[in-house]
C-alpha cells in the first residue's frame, strides 16, 4: 500500500504504520480504546474493522491477560496491522485476520468476551462516496451497517459478553434499535461534545448480550474547553 506513515500514538505507547490517505488514528480511536473496560474474566477480545490495528494493540498493551483478534476487510490494512503487531512486540497476543465481518463462517460462534468497533458513521443515502475506496469503506456503510454490528455481536459474543462502540450521535436511534433487536442491551452511554454550547457529535456505548434493562446515561465528555484547548479529561485519556 503506497503512502504510508510511521507514527507515535499516544505519546509513543504504540508505533504505528498507517496509510497517509484512508483510515487513520483520530480522536474517536483514542476515546474508544479508553472506553473499553475489561473484567477480570475477560480472555478474548474481538476488534472488528481494525484498520492498521491501533486499538487492538493498545488493548493488548493495557491488559496483559487477554488475546485480541482484529478483523479488517481491506487486506492491505490487515497486513499493515500484522507488521504493527511485530514492530510493537505484541504478535503473540494479537492476531489480525483479513476478512468480511458479515461472513458467518469467519469467526467461531460465542467465543469472545468483548467486541470493540468503530463502525462507519454515514448511511449510503446520506453521503456521497469518495473516489478513494479505502476512505469510502471507512466512512460509509458499504460493508458494515448497525444491523451488521448487532448481528456480529450476537453471533460472536458469549452470553453477557460486552460490545464497546463509538458512533454518530445523530444516528443514536438507529444504533440502539439495531442492538435491541439482537438482544444487545445498552448499559452505559456517554455523549461526546466538541465543547460546551455545541451539539453532541458522537457517543460512546457499552451493550451487554442478553442483559436486563437499565441504562446509565453518563456525564458529558467535552473535547475542548472555552479556551479551545483540550480539556483536562481529554489530556488524561491521551496520557494514560
Buried (B, 14 or more C-beta within 10 A) or exposed (E): BEEBEEBEBBEEBBEBBBBEEBBBBEBBBBBBBBBBEBEEEBBBBBBBBBBBBBBBBBBBBBBEEBBBBBBBBBEBBBBBBBBBBEBBEBBEBBBBBBBEBBEEEBBEEEBBBBBBBBBBBBBEEEBEBBEEEBBBBBBBBBBBBBBBBBBBBBBBBBEEBBBBBBBBBBBBEBBBEBBBEBBBBBBBBBBBBBEEEEEBBBBBBBBBBEBEEEBEEEEEBBBBBEEEEBBEEBEEBBEE
